Amino acid sequence: MERLNVLLITADDMHGRSPSCMGGYGGVTPHIDALAGSGMLFRRAHVPIAVCQPSRSAMLTGLWPHRNGAEGFEPIDPGIPVLNDVLRPAGYLCGILGKVMHLTPVERFGWDHRVDRPQLGSGRDPRRYRAEAERFIARAQREGRPWFLMANAHDPHRPFHGAPDEEEMIGAEALRGVAAPSHVYAPEEITVPGFLPDLPDVRAELAQYCSSARRCDDVVGGLLALLEETGESGRTLVIFLSDNGMAFPFAKANCYLQSTLTPLIVRWPGLSRPGSSDGAHFVSGLDLLPTICDATGVAPPPSLDGRSLAPLLRAERESGRDFVVTCFHETSAKQRFEMRAIQTAEWGYIWNRWSDGTRHYKAENMAGLSWRAMCSAAGANAALGARAAFYLTRAPDELYALGEDPDALVNLAGRPEHVDALARSQDRLAEELTRIADPLAPLFAQHLAANRAIPQATTAASAPKAIG
């Protein structure tokens, strides 16, 4: 029996609702939208952790960060099986384009074809992704082997296309000859997500982000066209998703809905139905490895934390998918901000282990124009000032009625009328943290025992007003 090839395409820091198929910015992602039209779109897919290296390590191990060892920008632990370990014995040629150093130790993966950012126009040139993928597929065809290719676009990660710091951060030489996005957006063309204020500099930065997102879509378009031209499309499992949310305040490196929501699309020849979608089940980046094993007919490693999406692709219903748990450990600067969260269709609850009323959060999502714009406008806008101040210190408990407040603007954790909803969310999270042997499970139990009867801040407006 002929084995399916696997093309796993990832975006870097793409907001879950950016693609039009997810209800986002109209027209920004035509090729991603077309892929959704030929496969299944999962509307409630989340990565387990909203930062690059841990998210990708979870994808290729099927294990929580605390179980695979990559809680931040660290290598996976020795002896942890990875996807390549089970594909290689089945004859698969394994390749990776971009983000090579975000799956470490690199030698542990044993890539047959490995091309990193410098050879890909700093990870931003769609033409070079296509050319390298073509070389890889040609080799697999010559050798008569099935293949697995992980193609990782570096867009729309900062610096965004057209940003003032783009050349400084990437380098003029690295940018020379890199294709511009097929469309460059102006501030008036974009829609500001509800979790961000509509300020001129926020709009300007979002326009830059959308231009970068469009170039990521250009990468996707080139790879999909290549599958058709090489005759590989009908025998290739295609998966697309983002590793985490956009690098803006209240998104990446947090546990909000917009932090972990990812536009997951799966096109499995012979199984997925074109144009189908699943908005009923919560799925996770942890489910990718078992899904790929299922599709390729190889035995998965033991004791995985995810499960195959095949039943959902067959339009079956599955129990235990009415919620998702997410986490956060540390930033790229190695600062620990431990968070745990649970989301259902109705509620989102976050436990901020680090929040003590004095410590200030700091992460890469605060670079650029948007955070500075929020801070600058805070003096003249009390509500915005309170929201910016809340972002710095948070509260130990955050509870949001996601059905009516998907942007998580009003923290209900201290309101008497929501005490039962808070307790239900906390109890379910406690149960899950114990089940997955999270090292912080005992501390969360202590937090609940000590604080159940103590009211906390009810909204962002009750947070400290000072902005650092």
Backbone torsions as a table, in degrees:
resi	resn	phi	psi	omega
1	MET	NA	133.7	-179.7
2	GLU	-72.9	130.3	179.6
3	ARG	-84.3	146.1	176.0
4	LEU	-70.6	141.5	166.1
5	ASN	-76.5	166.9	179.1
6	VAL	-133.7	123.7	171.6
7	LEU	-115.8	108.5	178.1
8	LEU	-104.4	112.5	-178.5
9	ILE	-107.7	128.9	177.2
10	THR	-121.4	143.3	169.1
11	ALA	-96.1	156.0	-178.9
12	ASP	-109.1	107.6	177.6
13	ASP	69.9	39.1	177.0
14	MET	-93.0	124.9	176.0
15	HIS	-56.4	135.5	-175.8
16	GLY	-57.9	-28.3	-178.8
17	ARG	-102.6	13.3	177.0
18	SER	-67.1	-44.8	179.1
19	PRO	-61.8	142.6	179.0
20	SER	-59.6	-33.9	-179.5
21	CYS	-65.1	-18.9	176.0
22	MET	-97.7	9.7	177.5
23	GLY	88.3	19.6	-172.8
24	GLY	-97.1	-140.6	-173.9
25	TYR	-67.9	116.3	-175.9
26	GLY	-58.9	125.8	172.1
27	GLY	84.5	-3.3	-176.3
28	VAL	-71.1	-32.3	-171.4
29	THR	-127.4	66.3	-176.5
30	PRO	-62.8	-36.9	-178.0
31	HIS	-75.4	-37.5	175.0
32	ILE	-64.7	-40.5	177.3
33	ASP	-63.1	-39.3	178.4
34	ALA	-65.9	-37.8	176.4
35	LEU	-62.2	-42.1	176.8
36	ALA	-60.5	-34.7	179.1
37	GLY	-71.0	-14.3	179.5
38	SER	-109.3	1.0	179.8
39	GLY	-142.7	-150.3	178.2
40	MET	-112.3	132.5	175.6
41	LEU	-99.6	127.1	176.6
42	PHE	-98.5	110.8	-173.0
43	ARG	-80.9	-14.6	178.8
44	ARG	-124.1	50.2	176.6
45	ALA	-96.9	138.1	179.5
46	HIS	-134.2	145.0	167.4
47	VAL	-81.3	151.1	-177.2
48	PRO	-71.9	-21.7	-179.2
49	ILE	-149.9	135.5	-169.1
50	ALA	-96.0	57.2	170.3
51	VAL	-153.3	150.6	-161.7
52	CYS	-55.1	-69.1	-170.2
53	GLN	-61.4	-45.7	177.4
54	PRO	-62.6	-36.9	179.6
55	SER	-63.5	-45.1	-179.0
56	ARG	-69.8	-36.9	177.5
57	SER	-64.4	-36.4	176.7
58	ALA	-65.7	-38.3	178.7
59	MET	-59.5	-45.3	-171.9
60	LEU	-93.5	2.6	171.3
61	THR	-116.9	-21.6	-175.5
62	GLY	69.6	20.5	-176.4
63	LEU	-125.6	148.8	173.6
64	TRP	-58.7	150.4	178.5
65	PRO	-53.1	-39.9	-179.0
66	HIS	-70.5	-13.7	177.7
67	ARG	-98.1	-27.4	179.0
68	ASN	-96.6	-10.7	175.1
69	GLY	98.3	-16.7	-177.5
70	ALA	-96.5	75.3	178.3
71	GLU	-78.3	-27.1	176.5
72	GLY	-134.6	-136.3	-179.3
73	PHE	-91.3	62.9	179.7
74	GLU	-125.2	162.5	175.8
75	PRO	-72.9	159.3	171.2
76	ILE	-67.8	156.8	-178.0
77	ASP	-68.8	151.2	175.0
78	PRO	-57.9	139.9	176.5
79	GLY	86.6	-5.6	178.4
80	ILE	-77.5	121.0	179.1
81	PRO	-66.8	144.2	175.7
82	VAL	-120.5	166.6	-176.8
83	LEU	-54.3	-42.0	-177.9
84	ASN	-60.4	-28.5	-179.1
85	ASP	-62.9	-32.2	-178.6
86	VAL	-95.0	-20.9	178.8
87	LEU	-82.3	-37.7	-176.6
88	ARG	-60.2	-45.2	178.7
89	PRO	-61.5	-21.0	177.6
90	ALA	-88.2	7.9	175.2
91	GLY	92.9	6.8	-175.7
92	TYR	-73.2	137.3	167.7
93	LEU	-86.4	127.7	-173.3
94	CYS	-114.4	126.2	-178.6
95	GLY	-133.2	156.8	177.8
96	ILE	-141.1	137.0	176.2
97	LEU	-121.4	113.7	177.5
98	GLY	80.8	157.6	177.6
99	LYS	54.6	29.3	-177.5
100	VAL	-59.7	-41.5	-176.5
101	MET	-79.3	4.8	174.7
102	HIS	-100.6	11.4	170.1
103	LEU	-134.4	96.2	-173.5
104	THR	-127.8	158.5	-1.4
105	PRO	-68.2	136.7	-173.4
106	VAL	-55.9	-43.0	-177.5
107	GLU	-64.8	-21.6	-179.9
108	ARG	-64.5	-28.4	-177.5
109	PHE	-86.0	-19.9	174.6
110	GLY	56.6	47.2	-178.4
111	TRP	-63.6	135.5	174.6
112	ASP	-80.1	-27.4	-179.7
113	HIS	-138.6	118.0	-172.6
114	ARG	-134.5	117.8	-179.6
115	VAL	-132.8	123.4	-175.8
116	ASP	-106.8	-172.6	-168.8
117	ARG	-51.9	-46.6	-176.3
118	PRO	-57.6	-33.6	-179.1
119	GLN	-84.6	-0.9	-176.8
120	LEU	-119.1	28.8	-178.7
121	GLY	62.9	48.8	-174.4
122	SER	57.4	32.6	178.3
123	GLY	72.8	20.8	-172.0
124	ARG	-132.7	13.2	-178.1
125	ASP	-112.0	106.7	-178.4
126	PRO	-56.6	-34.3	-178.1
127	ARG	-65.5	-37.7	-178.7
128	ARG	-74.2	-33.7	173.8
129	TYR	-60.9	-45.9	179.9
130	ARG	-63.0	-43.1	-178.3
131	ALA	-63.5	-42.5	179.9
132	GLU	-70.0	-37.2	176.0
133	ALA	-64.9	-36.7	178.3
134	GLU	-64.3	-42.8	176.1
135	ARG	-59.6	-43.5	-177.9
136	PHE	-64.8	-47.5	-178.8
137	ILE	-65.4	-38.4	178.2
138	ALA	-61.1	-40.3	177.8
139	ARG	-63.5	-45.4	179.7
140	ALA	-60.9	-39.6	178.9
141	GLN	-67.0	-41.0	178.1
142	ARG	-61.4	-39.9	-176.8
143	GLU	-87.5	-4.0	178.2
144	GLY	64.6	39.5	-175.1
145	ARG	-119.2	147.5	168.8
146	PRO	-70.0	161.6	-175.2
147	TRP	-140.1	154.2	172.7
148	PHE	-125.8	120.1	178.7
149	LEU	-123.5	123.9	173.4
150	MET	-102.1	109.2	-178.0
151	ALA	-105.3	111.9	-172.8
152	ASN	-111.3	101.7	174.5
153	ALA	-68.1	141.8	175.9
154	HIS	-89.0	-9.5	170.3
155	ASP	-84.5	151.3	-2.9
156	PRO	-96.0	49.3	174.4
157	HIS	-68.5	149.8	172.7
158	ARG	-60.0	150.4	-4.3
159	PRO	-76.3	140.8	-178.5
160	PHE	-75.4	159.0	178.2
161	HIS	-61.8	126.2	178.5
162	GLY	86.2	0.2	178.2
163	ALA	-71.6	150.2	-179.0
164	PRO	-58.9	-29.1	-177.0
165	ASP	-96.9	9.2	-175.4
166	GLU	-60.7	-51.8	-177.5
167	GLU	-68.7	-36.3	179.4
168	GLU	-63.7	-41.9	-175.5
169	MET	-79.1	-35.4	-176.1
170	ILE	-96.7	-39.2	-178.3
171	GLY	106.0	136.8	-177.4
172	ALA	-62.1	-40.0	-178.6
173	GLU	-65.8	-41.8	-179.4
174	ALA	-65.3	-30.7	-178.3
175	LEU	-84.7	-13.4	-176.5
176	ARG	-63.6	125.8	177.9
177	GLY	84.3	-4.2	178.9
178	VAL	-72.4	132.7	-178.5
179	ALA	-64.8	138.5	172.6
180	ALA	-74.0	158.6	174.0
181	PRO	-55.9	150.5	179.5
182	SER	-67.2	-14.2	169.9
183	HIS	-147.9	131.8	176.5
184	VAL	-104.8	125.8	-170.7
185	TYR	-92.1	146.7	173.3
186	ALA	-101.2	154.9	-177.1
187	PRO	-54.1	-36.1	-177.5
188	GLU	-73.1	-10.2	-179.0
189	GLU	-87.2	-13.0	-170.1
190	ILE	-105.4	165.2	175.5
191	THR	-109.9	131.7	-179.8
192	VAL	-83.9	123.8	177.3
193	PRO	-59.3	150.6	-174.9
194	GLY	-64.7	-19.2	-179.5
195	PHE	-84.1	-2.7	177.2
196	LEU	-117.8	149.0	177.2
197	PRO	-77.9	149.4	-180.0
198	ASP	-87.8	82.4	177.8
199	LEU	-112.2	154.0	-177.4
200	PRO	-54.3	-45.5	-178.4
201	ASP	-72.5	-28.8	174.0
202	VAL	-65.4	-44.6	177.2
203	ARG	-61.3	-41.7	-179.5
204	ALA	-61.9	-43.3	-178.9
205	GLU	-71.8	-35.4	176.3
206	LEU	-64.5	-35.2	176.1
207	ALA	-63.2	-41.7	176.2
208	GLN	-62.9	-43.0	177.9
209	TYR	-60.1	-44.5	-178.7
210	CYS	-64.4	-35.3	176.3
211	SER	-63.4	-42.3	177.6
212	SER	-67.2	-38.7	176.9
213	ALA	-62.2	-36.5	177.9
214	ARG	-64.8	-39.2	179.1
215	ARG	-68.8	-33.2	171.8
216	CYS	-60.6	-42.2	177.0
217	ASP	-62.5	-34.2	176.5
218	ASP	-63.2	-37.7	175.5
219	VAL	-61.2	-46.7	179.5
220	VAL	-59.3	-44.5	-179.3
221	GLY	-60.9	-41.8	179.2
222	GLY	-64.8	-39.8	-179.7
223	LEU	-69.4	-40.1	179.4
224	LEU	-67.7	-39.2	177.0
225	ALA	-63.2	-38.1	178.9
226	LEU	-62.8	-39.5	177.3
227	LEU	-58.7	-42.4	179.9
228	GLU	-65.8	-45.3	-175.0
229	GLU	-68.1	-29.1	-178.7
230	THR	-93.5	0.4	-179.6
231	GLY	75.1	15.3	-176.0
232	GLU	-94.1	-12.0	-171.1
233	SER	-59.0	-45.2	-175.8
234	GLY	-71.4	-9.8	178.5
235	ARG	-125.9	29.9	-179.2
236	THR	-128.8	123.7	170.3
237	LEU	-73.8	123.2	179.3
238	VAL	-113.3	128.6	176.8
239	ILE	-127.4	132.6	174.2
240	PHE	-126.6	139.3	171.8
241	LEU	-164.5	170.1	172.5
242	SER	-103.0	151.8	-178.5
243	ASP	-77.2	-20.6	177.8
244	ASN	-176.2	179.3	-178.1
245	GLY	-74.1	177.7	-175.5
246	MET	-67.9	151.2	-176.1
247	ALA	-83.7	64.0	177.1
248	PHE	-127.5	161.8	176.6
249	PRO	-55.1	144.6	179.8
250	PHE	67.5	19.2	178.2
251	ALA	-128.8	-107.3	-177.1
252	LYS	-49.8	148.8	177.3
253	ALA	64.2	35.4	175.5
254	ASN	-146.0	-170.5	179.4
255	CYS	-124.3	24.4	176.3
256	TYR	-76.4	166.9	177.8
257	LEU	-52.9	-45.0	-178.0
258	GLN	-77.3	-6.0	176.4
259	SER	-78.1	-42.3	-170.2
260	THR	-112.4	-14.9	178.6
261	LEU	-60.6	131.4	-177.6
262	THR	-131.5	142.2	-179.2
263	PRO	-81.5	80.1	-176.2
264	LEU	-83.3	124.7	176.8
265	ILE	-126.0	133.5	178.2
266	VAL	-127.2	123.5	175.0
267	ARG	-117.9	102.8	-176.1
268	TRP	-110.8	104.6	-177.4
269	PRO	-54.0	128.9	178.5
270	GLY	86.6	-7.1	-178.3
271	LEU	-125.4	-57.0	-179.2
272	SER	-72.2	146.9	178.8
273	ARG	-95.8	130.7	-179.9
274	PRO	-56.3	135.0	176.3
275	GLY	73.9	12.7	-179.6
276	SER	-85.8	160.0	176.5
277	SER	-148.5	156.3	178.3
278	ASP	-126.5	111.1	177.3
279	GLY	-111.5	8.2	-176.5
280	ALA	-98.9	-32.8	-173.2
281	HIS	-105.3	138.6	169.9
282	PHE	-84.1	131.8	177.6
283	VAL	-129.0	167.2	-170.6
284	SER	-134.7	156.7	171.1
285	GLY	-58.7	-21.0	176.0
286	LEU	-67.2	-17.2	-177.7
287	ASP	-83.8	-8.6	-174.7
288	LEU	-67.5	-47.7	-177.1
289	LEU	-60.0	-50.4	178.0
290	PRO	-62.6	-30.7	177.5
291	THR	-66.5	-44.9	179.6
292	ILE	-64.5	-40.5	176.9
293	CYS	-61.4	-41.7	178.9
294	ASP	-61.4	-45.4	-176.8
295	ALA	-68.5	-33.3	-176.2
296	THR	-93.1	-6.4	177.3
297	GLY	74.8	26.3	177.5
298	VAL	-107.9	152.3	179.6
299	ALA	-74.0	130.3	180.0
300	PRO	-76.7	160.2	172.7
301	PRO	-60.3	158.1	-179.3
302	PRO	-75.4	159.7	169.7
303	SER	58.0	47.3	177.9
304	LEU	-78.8	157.0	177.1
305	ASP	-94.2	-11.6	177.4
306	GLY	-108.5	176.1	176.1
307	ARG	-142.9	156.5	-174.0
308	SER	-61.1	143.5	176.2
309	LEU	-87.0	1.3	-176.2
310	ALA	-54.5	-45.1	179.0
311	PRO	-58.5	-38.8	179.7
312	LEU	-70.1	-34.0	176.8
313	LEU	-66.7	-24.5	174.8
314	ARG	-87.3	7.9	179.0
315	ALA	67.0	27.2	174.3
316	GLU	-87.2	159.8	175.1
317	ARG	-96.1	144.0	179.1
318	GLU	-128.7	138.4	176.2
319	SER	-80.1	162.6	178.2
320	GLY	77.1	9.6	179.0
321	ARG	-117.0	33.7	177.8
322	ASP	-97.8	10.5	178.8
323	PHE	-159.2	167.2	173.5
324	VAL	-140.8	141.2	175.5
325	VAL	-106.2	137.5	176.9
326	THR	-132.7	166.7	-177.0
327	CYS	-145.7	168.5	167.7
328	PHE	-148.6	140.8	-178.5
329	HIS	-117.0	-63.8	-174.6
330	GLU	-147.7	156.6	-179.0
331	THR	-84.1	174.5	177.4
332	SER	-64.7	-19.8	176.9
333	ALA	-89.8	11.6	176.4
334	LYS	68.5	24.1	175.2
335	GLN	-91.2	126.2	-177.3
336	ARG	-84.9	122.8	172.4
337	PHE	-131.7	79.8	-174.4
338	GLU	-67.1	126.4	177.0
339	MET	-137.1	147.6	172.2
340	ARG	-135.7	144.4	-176.1
341	ALA	-145.6	156.5	171.8
342	ILE	-137.8	135.7	-179.6
343	GLN	-127.2	138.1	168.7
344	THR	-120.6	-175.8	178.0
345	ALA	-64.4	-24.8	-173.5
346	GLU	-104.2	-37.7	-170.7
347	TRP	-128.3	149.9	171.0
348	GLY	-129.4	126.3	-179.7
349	TYR	-124.2	134.7	178.9
350	ILE	-126.6	132.0	170.9
351	TRP	-104.2	117.2	177.6
352	ASN	-97.9	93.9	-178.7
353	ARG	-60.5	-29.9	-174.1
354	TRP	-82.0	-19.0	-171.3
355	SER	-73.6	117.6	179.2
356	ASP	-129.0	10.0	178.7
357	GLY	89.6	-15.5	-179.1
358	THR	-122.2	-34.0	-178.0
359	ARG	-71.2	140.4	-179.5
360	HIS	-106.8	131.9	175.1
361	TYR	-70.6	143.0	176.3
362	LYS	-150.8	127.9	-179.2
363	ALA	-154.1	170.9	-176.4
364	GLU	-62.9	-22.7	179.4
365	ASN	-67.9	-7.6	179.1
366	MET	-97.4	1.8	174.1
367	ALA	-77.0	163.0	175.2
368	GLY	88.9	-165.2	-170.0
369	LEU	-78.4	-34.6	-167.0
370	SER	-67.7	-48.4	-179.1
371	TRP	-64.6	-40.9	178.0
372	ARG	-62.7	-38.1	178.7
373	ALA	-65.4	-40.8	178.3
374	MET	-61.9	-43.9	-179.2
375	CYS	-67.6	-39.0	-179.4
376	SER	-66.2	-35.7	-177.6
377	ALA	-84.4	-9.4	-172.9
378	ALA	-63.5	-34.4	-177.3
379	GLY	-64.9	-31.5	-177.7
380	ALA	-96.8	-4.8	-177.0
381	ASN	-135.5	103.6	-173.6
382	ALA	-61.6	-41.4	-178.5
383	ALA	-65.1	-42.5	178.8
384	LEU	-67.9	-37.6	176.5
385	GLY	-61.4	-42.2	178.9
386	ALA	-66.3	-38.4	-179.5
387	ARG	-68.3	-41.2	178.1
388	ALA	-64.9	-40.9	178.7
389	ALA	-65.0	-40.1	178.3
390	PHE	-61.9	-36.6	180.0
391	TYR	-61.2	-31.7	-178.3
392	LEU	-74.2	-39.1	-172.5
393	THR	-113.8	-23.8	-178.1
394	ARG	55.7	-159.6	172.0
395	ALA	-140.6	153.7	179.6
396	PRO	-54.9	-36.2	-179.9
397	ASP	-121.1	134.0	172.7
398	GLU	-127.2	132.8	178.8
399	LEU	-132.6	129.0	-178.2
400	TYR	-130.1	137.4	174.7
401	ALA	-84.8	86.0	-170.2
402	LEU	-63.5	-27.0	179.0
403	GLY	-60.3	-36.4	179.8
404	GLU	-111.2	-11.7	-178.1
405	ASP	-136.0	63.7	-176.2
406	PRO	-65.1	-18.8	179.8
407	ASP	-88.0	3.0	176.6
408	ALA	53.1	59.1	-178.2
409	LEU	-96.4	-25.3	-175.2
410	VAL	-123.2	111.7	178.6
411	ASN	-79.2	118.1	-176.2
412	LEU	-99.7	8.7	-169.6
413	ALA	-61.1	-28.7	-177.1
414	GLY	-101.2	5.1	-175.2
415	ARG	-85.5	129.1	-177.0
416	PRO	-55.8	-36.1	-177.3
417	GLU	-69.6	-11.3	-179.5
418	HIS	-115.8	16.5	-177.2
419	VAL	-63.7	-35.5	179.6
420	ASP	-69.7	-41.9	178.2
421	ALA	-63.2	-40.0	177.8
422	LEU	-62.4	-46.4	-178.3
423	ALA	-63.7	-40.9	179.2
424	ARG	-62.4	-44.9	179.7
425	SER	-64.1	-43.6	-179.8
426	GLN	-63.4	-43.5	-178.5
427	ASP	-64.6	-40.1	-179.4
428	ARG	-69.3	-38.5	176.9
429	LEU	-64.8	-42.1	178.6
430	ALA	-58.9	-42.1	178.7
431	GLU	-62.4	-43.0	-178.7
432	GLU	-70.1	-40.6	178.9
433	LEU	-62.4	-36.6	176.0
434	THR	-68.0	-41.9	-177.8
435	ARG	-62.2	-39.8	-177.7
436	ILE	-91.9	8.1	177.9
437	ALA	57.8	42.0	176.3
438	ASP	-65.1	130.4	-178.8
439	PRO	-59.1	-23.0	-179.9
440	LEU	-90.5	1.9	-179.7
441	ALA	-55.0	-46.0	178.9
442	PRO	-63.3	-37.8	179.0
443	LEU	-68.3	-34.5	176.7
444	PHE	-66.6	-40.2	176.4
445	ALA	-60.1	-40.2	178.0
446	GLN	-65.8	-40.2	178.1
447	HIS	-59.7	-44.8	-180.0
448	LEU	-64.3	-44.0	-178.6
449	ALA	-62.6	-35.5	-175.3
450	ALA	-86.0	-23.5	-169.1
451	ASN	-120.4	-1.5	-177.0
452	ARG	-55.0	-37.0	-175.2
453	ALA	-95.9	2.3	-176.5
454	ILE	-100.2	117.8	178.8
455	PRO	-66.7	146.9	179.6
456	GLN	-123.2	179.8	-178.7
457	ALA	-55.1	134.8	-176.0
458	THR	-90.2	-30.6	-179.9
459	THR	-143.0	170.2	176.0
460	ALA	-59.4	-26.5	-177.6
461	ALA	-66.9	-20.1	-178.9
462	SER	-89.5	0.2	179.0
463	ALA	-74.9	163.1	176.8
464	PRO	-55.4	146.1	-173.7
465	LYS	-89.0	-17.3	-176.9
466	ALA	-70.3	137.3	178.8
467	ILE	-114.5	123.6	-178.1
468	GLY	-87.2	NA	NA
